[in-house]
Amino acid sequence: MDQAIYQKKHRMIWNLPNILTYGRILAIPLFVTCFYFSGELPRFIALGLFITASVTDFLDGYLARAWSQQSKLGQMLDPIADKLLVGAALIMLVFDDTIFGLSVIAAVIILSREILVSGLREFLAQLSVSVPVTRIAKFKTAAQLGAIVALLLAPLIDKNATYTWVIGDSLLWIAAILTIYTGFDYLRVGIKHLIEEDLKDE
C-alpha cells in the first residue's frame, strides 16, 4: 500500500473525533459494571461516565466539522455509540428498579424506537435517502439524556429519591412521547420510499 494512502487512512481512523466516539463505546461496559456494586461510589462513577460520554457526543461532531475531519467511519459509529449508551443506561436503570412500574413502558418505547430508526436508516441509506435531524429530535435527545442523568443522580442527592426521581421520570415520559412523534416521521418517510420503489419495479 502506498505510504501516503496508508497515512491518510490512519489519520481518518485515529483522528480525535473518532477517538472520542471509540471512548464512548468503551465506556459502556464500565458503566454497566457499576450497577453490580452497591454503595454511592459506583453510582457516582456511573453518573460521571454517562455525563462524560454525553459530552463527547457533542464534542466529536463539533470537532469533526470544525477541523474538517468528518469520515464515513465516524458517521456510522457516532449514532451507534449514542444508541448503545442510552440503551445500556435505560436497561440498567430498569435492572436496579430506578425505573419501575408504568415508567418501564416509556423506556421500552424509547428502545423500540431506536431499533426501528436504525433499521429504517439502513434501508433508506440503500436508496441514498437521508432524513435530516429535526429540532424536535434534538429536544427528544436532550430530554432523554436529562432523564437518565436525573435518574442516576436521584439516589445520591435525595434520600427517598422523590423530587429528583419525579424530574427524571417526567423527562423520561416527555422523551418517550417525542420518540413516538419522531419515530413516526422516520416510518412515514420509509414507507413512502418503499412504495415508490415498488411502483418502479412494476
C-alpha positions as CSV (number, residue, x, y, z in Angstrom):
1,M,0.0,0.0,0.0
2,D,1.3,3.5,-0.9
3,Q,2.7,5.2,2.2
4,A,0.7,8.4,1.6
5,I,-2.6,6.5,1.3
6,Y,-1.7,4.5,4.5
7,Q,-1.0,7.6,6.5
8,K,-4.2,9.2,5.2
9,K,-6.3,6.2,6.3
10,H,-4.5,6.1,9.6
11,R,-5.4,9.8,10.2
12,M,-9.0,9.2,9.3
13,I,-9.4,6.3,11.6
14,W,-7.5,7.8,14.5
15,N,-8.5,11.4,14.4
16,L,-9.7,13.0,17.7
17,P,-13.4,12.9,16.9
18,N,-13.3,9.2,16.1
19,I,-11.2,8.5,19.2
20,L,-13.9,10.3,21.3
21,T,-16.5,8.0,19.7
22,Y,-14.4,4.9,20.4
23,G,-14.1,6.1,24.0
24,R,-17.9,6.4,24.3
25,I,-18.3,2.8,23.2
26,L,-15.6,1.5,25.5
27,A,-17.2,3.4,28.5
28,I,-20.4,1.4,28.2
29,P,-19.1,-1.9,29.8
30,L,-17.6,0.1,32.6
31,F,-20.9,2.0,33.1
32,V,-22.8,-1.3,33.2
33,T,-20.4,-2.9,35.7
34,C,-21.0,-0.1,38.2
35,F,-24.6,-1.4,38.7
36,Y,-23.3,-4.7,40.1
37,F,-21.7,-2.9,43.1
38,S,-23.6,-1.4,46.0
39,G,-22.9,2.0,47.6
40,E,-22.7,5.6,46.4
41,L,-19.3,5.4,44.8
42,P,-20.2,3.0,41.9
43,R,-23.3,5.2,41.3
44,F,-21.1,8.4,41.2
45,I,-18.8,6.6,38.7
46,A,-21.7,5.6,36.5
47,L,-23.0,9.1,36.6
48,G,-19.6,10.5,35.7
49,L,-19.1,8.1,32.9
50,F,-22.5,8.9,31.4
51,I,-22.1,12.6,31.6
52,T,-18.6,12.4,30.1
53,A,-19.8,10.1,27.3
54,S,-22.7,12.5,26.6
55,V,-20.3,15.5,26.4
56,T,-18.1,13.6,23.9
57,D,-21.2,13.0,21.8
58,F,-21.4,16.8,21.3
59,L,-17.6,17.2,21.0
60,D,-16.9,14.6,18.4
61,G,-19.4,16.0,15.9
62,Y,-18.4,19.6,16.6
63,L,-14.7,18.9,16.2
64,A,-15.2,16.8,13.1
65,R,-17.0,19.7,11.4
66,A,-14.6,22.4,12.8
67,W,-11.5,20.6,11.8
68,S,-12.9,19.1,8.6
69,Q,-12.2,15.6,9.9
70,Q,-15.6,14.1,9.1
71,S,-15.4,10.5,7.9
72,K,-17.8,7.7,6.9
73,L,-16.5,5.7,9.8
74,G,-17.3,8.4,12.2
75,Q,-20.8,9.0,10.7
76,M,-21.5,5.3,11.1
77,L,-20.2,4.8,14.6
78,D,-21.5,8.0,16.2
79,P,-25.2,7.1,16.2
80,I,-24.4,3.5,17.1
81,A,-22.4,4.7,20.1
82,D,-25.3,7.0,21.2
83,K,-27.9,4.3,20.9
84,L,-25.7,1.8,22.8
85,L,-25.1,4.3,25.6
86,V,-28.8,5.2,26.0
87,G,-29.9,1.6,25.6
88,A,-27.5,0.4,28.3
89,A,-28.4,3.2,30.7
90,L,-32.2,2.5,30.4
91,I,-31.7,-1.3,30.8
92,M,-29.6,-0.9,33.9
93,L,-31.9,1.7,35.4
94,V,-34.8,-0.8,35.0
95,F,-32.5,-3.5,36.3
96,D,-31.9,-1.7,39.6
97,D,-35.5,-0.5,39.9
98,T,-34.8,3.2,39.4
99,I,-37.2,2.9,36.5
100,F,-40.2,0.8,37.6
101,G,-43.9,0.3,37.2
102,L,-45.5,2.0,34.2
103,S,-42.3,4.0,33.5
104,V,-40.8,0.8,32.2
105,I,-43.2,1.3,29.2
106,A,-41.6,4.7,28.5
107,A,-38.1,3.0,28.5
108,V,-39.4,0.3,26.2
109,I,-40.9,2.9,23.8
110,I,-37.6,4.7,23.6
111,L,-35.6,1.5,23.0
112,S,-38.1,0.2,20.4
113,R,-37.9,3.5,18.5
114,E,-34.1,3.3,18.4
115,I,-34.3,-0.2,16.9
116,L,-36.9,1.0,14.4
117,V,-35.0,4.0,13.3
118,S,-31.7,2.1,13.0
119,G,-33.5,-0.4,10.6
120,L,-35.1,2.5,8.6
121,R,-31.9,4.4,8.3
122,E,-30.2,1.3,6.9
123,F,-33.0,0.8,4.4
124,L,-33.1,4.5,3.4
125,A,-29.3,4.6,3.0
126,Q,-29.6,1.9,0.4
127,L,-31.9,4.2,-1.5
128,S,-29.5,7.1,-1.0
129,V,-32.2,8.9,1.0
130,S,-31.2,10.8,4.1
131,V,-33.6,12.1,6.8
132,P,-32.3,15.3,8.5
133,V,-32.3,15.6,12.3
134,T,-35.2,17.9,13.2
135,R,-35.4,20.3,16.1
136,I,-37.9,18.0,17.8
137,A,-35.5,15.1,17.6
138,K,-32.9,17.3,19.3
139,F,-35.4,18.1,22.1
140,K,-36.0,14.4,22.4
141,T,-32.4,13.7,22.8
142,A,-32.0,16.4,25.4
143,A,-35.0,15.1,27.4
144,Q,-33.6,11.6,27.1
145,L,-30.2,12.5,28.4
146,G,-31.6,14.8,31.1
147,A,-33.9,12.0,32.3
148,I,-31.0,9.5,32.6
149,V,-28.8,12.0,34.4
150,A,-31.6,12.8,36.9
151,L,-32.4,9.2,37.5
152,L,-28.8,8.3,38.1
153,L,-28.5,11.3,40.4
154,A,-31.7,10.7,42.4
155,P,-30.4,8.1,45.0
156,L,-27.3,10.3,45.6
157,I,-28.9,13.6,46.5
158,D,-32.3,12.7,47.7
159,K,-32.7,10.1,50.5
160,N,-36.0,8.9,49.2
161,A,-35.2,9.8,45.6
162,T,-38.5,11.6,45.4
163,Y,-38.0,15.0,43.8
164,T,-35.1,14.2,41.6
165,W,-36.8,10.9,40.6
166,V,-40.0,12.8,39.6
167,I,-38.0,15.1,37.4
168,G,-36.2,12.2,35.8
169,D,-39.4,10.2,35.3
170,S,-41.2,13.2,33.8
171,L,-38.4,13.8,31.4
172,L,-38.4,10.1,30.5
173,W,-42.1,10.3,29.5
174,I,-41.5,13.5,27.6
175,A,-38.7,11.8,25.7
176,A,-41.0,8.8,25.1
177,I,-43.7,11.0,23.6
178,L,-41.3,12.9,21.4
179,T,-39.8,9.5,20.5
180,I,-43.1,8.3,19.1
181,Y,-43.5,11.5,17.1
182,T,-40.0,11.5,15.6
183,G,-40.2,7.7,15.0
184,F,-43.4,8.2,13.1
185,D,-41.6,10.7,10.8
186,Y,-38.9,8.1,10.0
187,L,-41.6,5.5,9.4
188,R,-43.6,7.7,7.1
189,V,-40.5,8.6,5.0
190,G,-39.5,4.9,4.9
191,I,-43.0,3.7,3.8
192,K,-43.2,6.5,1.2
193,H,-39.9,5.5,-0.5
194,L,-40.7,1.8,-0.1
195,I,-44.0,2.3,-2.1
196,E,-42.1,4.4,-4.7
197,E,-39.5,1.6,-5.1
198,D,-42.3,-1.0,-5.6
199,L,-44.0,1.2,-8.2
200,K,-40.7,1.4,-10.1
201,D,-40.5,-2.4,-10.2
202,E,-43.9,-2.8,-11.8
